[in-house]
C-alpha cells in the first residue's frame, strides 16, 4: 500500500486488496478484490503489480480460507488477466523453500522461474 500511495502522486493507481481499506488519496482508487477470483476479463490488463501478496494467500493470515495451493492458483489468475505482451511485476521472498504457517511462504528461485 505504501508503494502504491507514493506512485499515486505521479500517476493514477487502481489498488486492489483483500482487506477493506478506508484510504482516500488523490490519484489512488482503492478497491476490494480476491486474488483467486480477480474482477477482470481474461487478457485485459496491460500492467499489473503483485508485490509481496502471493506468499500470504491461503495461509489464513488475513482471514482467507486455508488452502496450501492458493499461491499457485493466484499466480494462474494473474496470468489469466494479463494482456498479451502485458507486464507483470511480481515480488515474493526468495531463499530456502518453506512455509512459515500463518505468515508467509519462502520460494526458491527455480520454482518462481518455472
C-alpha positions in Angstrom: 0.0 0.0 0.0 2.9 2.4 0.8 4.4 1.9 -2.7 1.0 2.4 -4.4 0.4 5.6 -2.3 3.7 7.0 -3.4 3.2 6.2 -7.1 -0.3 7.8 -7.0 1.4 11.2 -6.5 2.6 10.8 -10.1 0.1 8.6 -11.9 -3.4 7.3 -11.4 -3.3 4.0 -9.5 -6.1 1.4 -9.0 -5.2 -0.5 -5.9 -6.9 -3.8 -5.1 -6.8 -5.5 -1.7 -8.5 -8.5 0.1 -9.0 -6.3 3.1 -11.4 -3.4 3.2 -9.4 -0.2 3.3 -10.6 3.2 4.2 -7.9 5.4 2.4 -8.6 8.5 0.3 -5.8 10.0 -1.7 -6.0 11.9 -4.9 -4.8 9.6 -7.7 -5.4 6.4 -5.7 -8.5 4.4 -6.2 -8.9 1.6 -3.6 -11.0 -1.5 -4.4 -11.7 -4.9 -2.9 -10.5 -8.0 -4.8 -9.8 -11.6 -4.2 -6.6 -12.7 -5.9 -8.2 -16.1 -6.5 -11.0 -14.5 -8.5 -10.0 -11.2 -10.0 -12.8 -8.9 -11.3 -11.2 -8.5 -14.7 -11.7 -10.2 -18.1 -9.1 -12.6 -19.4 -6.1 -10.9 -21.2 -7.3 -7.4 -20.3 -4.7 -5.9 -18.0 -1.6 -4.3 -19.7 0.3 -3.7 -16.4 -0.3 -5.4 -13.1 1.9 -5.4 -9.9 1.7 -8.1 -7.3 4.2 -7.3 -4.6 4.5 -9.4 -1.5 1.0 -10.8 -1.7 1.1 -14.3 -3.2 3.3 -15.6 -0.4 0.4 -15.0 2.1 -2.5 -16.4 0.1 -4.2 -19.4 1.6 -2.5 -19.3 5.0 -5.3 -17.6 6.9 -3.3 -14.6 7.9 -5.8 -12.1 6.5 -9.0 -14.1 7.2 -8.7 -16.0 3.9 -9.5 -19.7 3.6 -6.7 -22.2 4.4 -5.5 -23.7 1.2 -1.9 -24.6 0.7 -2.1 -24.4 -3.1 -3.7 -21.0 -3.2 -0.5 -19.3 -4.1 -0.2 -21.3 -7.3 -3.9 -20.7 -8.1 -3.4 -16.9 -7.6 -0.4 -16.9 -9.9 -2.6 -18.6 -12.6 -5.2 -15.9 -12.0 -2.6 -13.1 -12.5 -1.5 -14.8 -15.8 -5.2 -15.2 -16.8 -5.9 -11.4 -16.6 -2.6 -10.3 -18.1 -2.9 -9.0 -21.7 -0.7 -10.4 -24.4 2.5 -8.5 -24.2 1.5 -7.1 -20.8 3.8 -6.6 -17.9 3.5 -8.4 -14.6 5.6 -7.0 -11.8 5.8 -9.9 -9.3 7.7 -10.0 -6.0 7.9 -12.8 -3.4 10.6 -13.7 -0.8 13.4 -16.0 -2.2 15.5 -18.3 -0.2 15.3 -21.8 1.3 11.8 -23.1 0.3 9.4 -23.3 3.2 6.1 -22.2 4.6 6.0 -20.2 7.8 2.4 -21.0 8.8 0.0 -18.1 9.2 2.8 -15.8 8.0 4.2 -16.4 4.5 6.0 -18.7 2.1 9.6 -18.5 1.0 10.2 -19.7 -2.6 13.3 -21.0 -4.2 14.4 -19.3 -7.4 13.8 -22.4 -9.6 10.1 -22.6 -8.6 9.5 -19.0 -9.5 11.2 -19.3 -12.8 9.1 -22.4 -13.7 
